[in-house]
């Protein structure tokens, strides 16, 4: 469990909030409680990590309204909705929008904790992918536009003369750029260069 992760509980029912707080305390999971969706929005920032346990029906701003606003803000915070029996179609719609799960009232404590742990794992994975993506972008940012073109073609297995013809430059210039690419990326062999490109493609495709 990431020490920075918290479970953010948003429910207008004080009894539900207190009950979830006590339940999460039994496993040592930090949480924050909010009476309304607008209260949570005021506290929200991009550094928040963990998951959101969100009541689907609340006055003024519903759980679905909050989800829509978070999506518009680019939030990746996993959401678990708490729903009543009549809210199932709404919960299904919420999952189509990206919610990781929904639980029906009254819910089993063990089942809820399992879903929360799964949501925290999702959050951890998403944040790791974002970190990896940023690292890739920063690594390739040291290359000039021409060096990047040479890097991609060399890593795809193209010969220097083919690259030279493709880019309209001399083979000697390709060799110079190739040397600079390997120096800047800290690699010594073609295999290492290929591995970097494969890793980049996998990360950027996630």
N, C-alpha and C positions, 0 to 999 in steps of 0.2 A: 504494500500500500504506500502510495506517495504521500509524504507528510503534508504536502501543500494542498492535496485534494480535500475538498469539503463536499458534503451533501447539502444542497440548498433546498429547503422545504418551503414551498409557497402554498398556503392553504388558509382560507378565511376562518376555518374552524379551529379555535384555540385548543380544543381537546385533541384533535388530530396532530397539531403541531407539537404539543407537549408529549404525546404518546410516541411520536416518531423520534423526538429528541432523546427520550429515555431509552428507546430501543437501540438507537445508534450508539448511545453511551455505553451500552453493554458490550460492544465490540471495539470500543475505543475509537470510533469514527467521528471526527469533528463535523459539526453541522452548523448551519445558520438558519434561523427561522424568519419567515416573512408573512405578514398578514394579508398582503395583497400583491398583485402582479406589478403595480406601479411602484411599490416599495422596493421590490427586487430590482426593477429597472434602474432606479436611482442608485442602487449599490453596485450595479453591474459594471465590469470593465473587462478588457481583453485579457487581463492576467488571471482572471478567475478560472479555476480548474476543478474538476470533480464531476458532479452530475446534479441535475435538477429534478426534484420530486414535486410534481406540479398538479394541483387540483384542476380538473377540466372546467368545472362550473364555479365561477366566482362573480360577485357583483362588480359592476363597472368594467373591468378588464378581465376577460375570461382567460383560461389557460391557453386556448387556441390563439387568442389575440396576442398573448405574450410570446408564444412560439413564433408567430408570424413576424413580430417585431425583432426577435432575436435572429431569425433567418435573414432579415433585411440588413441587420448589423454585421452579418458574416460570422455569427457565433457558431462554434462547433460543440458547445456544451451538450452532452447527452441528456435527453429528457425522458423521464418515466412519468406517465400520466396516472393519476388516481381518478377512477371513474365510478359512477353509479351504473346500475343496470341499464337505464335508459340512455346512457351516454356512449354505448358501444359504437354506433355509427360514427360519432364524433371522434372517438379514440382511434378508429380505423383510419379516418382522414388524417389524424395527427401523425400516425405512423407513415402514411404515404408522404407526409411532409418531412419525415426524417426522425421522428421520435423512436427511441430504441425499444420501448415496451409500454404496456399499460396494465394496471392491476385493478381489479374490481373490488369495491367495498362490499362487505367487510373483507379485509385481506389477511392472509396468514403471515405472521411475522417472519417466519423462516423463508417463505417464498419471496417476500419483499426484500429481505437482506440479500438473497441470491441475485435478484434482479439488480439491486444497487451495486453489488460487487461486479456484475457483468458490465454495468454502465461505466463504472470506474475504470475497468479494463479497456473499454472502448475509448474513453477519454485519454488514457495513457498512450494507447496506440496512435490516436489521431495527433496528439501533441508530439510524439516521437517522429511521426512522418513529417510533420511541419518543420521540426528541427532538422531532420535529414535533408528535406527539400531546400531549406535555407542554406545548409552547409554546401550542398551541390551548387546552388546559385552563386555562393560566394567563391567557391573553388574555380568555377568556370569564368567568373567575372575578371580574373587576372589576365585572361587571354584577350588579345585584340580580336576584332571581327575577322580579320584574315586568318589569325592563328586558330580561331574556333572553326573556321571552314576547313583548314588543313587537318585539325584534330579529328573532326567527324569523318573525313574521308580516309585518313590513315587508319583510324580505328575500325573502319568498315572494310579494311583490307585492300584498299586501292594502292596501286604502285605510284611512285613519285611522278613518273612521266604521264600517267593518266590524270593525276591531280593537277599537274602543270597545265595540261591541255584543257582540262575542265575549267580551271580558274584563269587561264590566259596569262600565266606567269612561267618563268623558267624553272627547270628542275632544280637548279642551284638555289633559287629562292624558296622552293618547297622544302629543300633540305634545311635551310636556315630556319624557316618557320617551324619545321618539325622539331629541330633541336631546341628552339625556344619553348615550344609546347611541353616537351618532356622535362625541361629544366623547371618551368613554372609549376608544373603539376607534380614534380618530385618523383618522376618515374624514370626507370633506366631501360626497360624493355618494351617491345611492342605488346607483349601479353599483358603487361601491367596497364598499358594505355587502353587496350581493348576492355579490360576489366572495369576501368573507370567509366567508360562509355556505357557498358551494360548496366552498371550500378546506377548511373544517372538516368538511364531510360526507365529502369524499374521504379525508381523513386518518383520521377516526374509523372509516371503513368498512374500512380496511386491516387 
